[in-house]
Amino acid sequence: MEKVVLKATKRTVTGKQVGQLRRAGQLPAVIYGHNMDAIAISLESHSAGLTIPKLTSSSIINIELDGKLIPALVREKQKNYIKNVLIHVDFQAVSLTEKIHAAVMIHFSGLSPAIADYSAIVVHNLNKLEVEALPNDLPERIEVDLSGLAKIGDAIHVRDLSIPEAVTVLSDPDIMVAVATATKEEAVEEVVVAPTAEVAAPEIIEKGKKEEEGEEEEK
C-alpha cells in the first residue's frame, strides 16, 4: 500500500466541547505510544473519513504533526452509525526500527468443494492473527484459500497459513482457522401419552435480562 499521510494539529478542546470541532469539520483524535506522551489532535474530517476506513489493523499511517511524520497504527475507531461518520480515532505511534505486536486481519477467498459436493457449511473460527514484525513488514491481511476444503472434516489451521518470512506468528499453530462441517438437523423426540392418563401441564418459566448500555464520555 502506498504511503498514507494525514495532517493533524494539536487541540486543546476536550470533553463535550469536541462537538464544536466536529461541526467545524474536524475529527478529534489522540496519538500515543513510542517515546511520546498522549497528544490530543484533530484531523480534517473529510479526508480522514475517506482514508481511515480503508486501513486494516496492521496498516501504517503517517500523522503529520508540527512538521514531523509520525508512523502509527489505528488502534480504535469510534463511529456514529446513524450518520455513518467517524467521531474519534486512537492512533498508536510506532518505531519503524522496532518490532511490534499486531493483529492482522484474515481474508477468506475461494470456494470449498465440500459445499457443493456434501452440502457442507464452512465455519470461520478465526478472523485475526496475532503476529510480531517490524511495522513496515506487517501484512495488511492474511489470505486464506478455502478451495482446499474438499470434504467434511477438512480444516485449515494456523500452521497451514502462508506467512511472510519477516513475520513471526504468535497465535497457537494448532488453532483452527476454518473447517468444513456437516449440517445438523435437530432430532425431535415424540412423546406418546396414554389417552387415559391425565398429564399436568408443565409450568413455563421465562428468564430474561435486559442490559442497558451507558453512553461513553467524549474523549
Residue pairs with C-beta under 8 A, 6 or more apart in sequence:
1 59
1 140
3 62
4 51
4 55
4 59
4 60
4 61
4 62
5 61
5 62
5 63
5 64
5 69
6 43
6 44
6 47
6 48
6 51
6 52
6 61
6 62
6 63
6 64
7 43
7 44
7 64
8 29
8 31
8 41
8 42
8 43
8 63
8 64
8 65
9 41
9 42
9 65
10 39
10 40
10 41
10 65
10 66
11 21
11 26
11 28
11 40
11 41
11 42
12 40
13 20
13 21
13 28
13 42
14 40
14 218
14 219
15 217
15 218
16 218
18 28
18 88
18 218
18 219
19 218
21 27
21 28
21 42
22 28
22 45
22 87
25 44
25 45
25 46
26 42
26 43
26 44
26 45
27 42
27 43
27 44
27 45
27 48
27 49
27 86
27 87
27 88
27 89
28 40
28 41
28 42
28 87
28 88
28 218
28 219
29 40
29 41
29 42
29 43
29 48
29 88
29 89
29 90
29 91
30 38
30 39
30 40
30 41
30 88
30 89
30 90
30 91
30 219
31 38
31 39
31 41
31 63
31 65
31 70
31 72
31 90
31 91
31 92
31 93
32 38
32 39
32 90
32 91
32 92
32 93
33 72
33 91
33 92
33 93
33 94
34 93
34 94
34 95
34 98
35 93
35 95
36 70
36 93
39 65
41 63
41 65
43 89
45 85
45 86
48 86
48 89
49 85
49 86
51 61
52 61
52 74
52 77
52 86
52 89
53 86
55 61
55 74
56 104
56 105
56 140
56 141
57 73
57 74
57 102
57 103
57 104
57 105
57 128
58 73
58 102
58 103
58 104
58 105
58 131
58 138
58 139
58 140
58 141
59 73
59 74
59 138
59 140
60 71
60 72
60 73
60 94
60 135
60 136
60 138
61 71
61 72
61 73
61 74
61 91
62 69
62 70
62 71
62 72
63 69
63 70
63 72
63 91
63 93
64 70
70 91
70 93
71 93
71 94
71 95
71 96
71 135
72 91
72 92
72 93
72 94
73 91
73 92
73 94
73 100
73 102
73 135
74 89
74 90
74 91
75 90
75 91
75 92
76 88
76 89
76 90
77 86
77 88
77 89
77 90
78 86
78 87
78 88
78 89
79 85
79 86
79 87
80 86
80 87
88 218
88 219
94 100
94 135
95 135
96 134
96 135
96 136
97 134
98 134
99 132
99 133
99 134
100 132
100 133
100 134
100 135
100 138
101 130
101 131
101 132
101 170
102 130
102 131
102 132
102 133
102 138
103 128
103 129
103 130
103 131
104 128
104 129
104 131
104 138
104 139
104 140
104 141
104 142
105 127
105 128
105 140
105 141
105 142
106 124
106 126
106 127
106 128
106 129
106 141
106 142
106 144
106 177
107 141
107 142
107 143
107 144
108 124
108 144
108 146
108 178
109 143
109 144
109 145
109 146
110 145
110 146
110 147
110 148
111 146
111 147
112 120
112 122
112 146
112 147
112 148
112 149
112 150
112 154
112 180
113 147
113 149
113 150
113 151
114 120
114 122
114 149
114 150
114 151
114 152
114 154
114 180
115 121
115 122
115 180
117 150
117 151
118 151
118 152
118 180
118 182
119 182
119 183
120 149
120 151
120 152
120 180
120 181
120 182
120 183
121 180
121 181
121 182
121 183
122 146
122 149
122 178
122 179
122 180
122 181
123 178
123 179
123 181
124 177
124 178
125 175
125 176
125 177
125 178
125 179
126 158
126 171
126 175
126 176
126 177
126 178
129 142
129 158
129 161
129 169
129 171
130 169
130 170
130 171
131 138
131 163
131 167
131 168
131 169
131 170
131 171
132 167
132 168
132 170
133 164
133 166
133 167
133 168
134 166
137 164
137 166
137 167
138 167
139 164
139 167
142 161
142 162
142 163
143 162
144 156
144 161
144 177
144 178
146 156
146 178
148 154
148 156
149 155
149 156
149 178
149 179
149 180
150 180
151 180
152 180
152 181
152 182
153 179
153 180
153 181
154 179
154 180
155 176
155 177
155 178
155 179
155 180
156 176
156 177
156 178
156 179
157 173
157 174
157 175
157 176
157 177
158 169
158 171
158 172
158 173
158 174
158 175
158 177
159 173
159 174
160 177
161 169
161 177
163 169
193 199
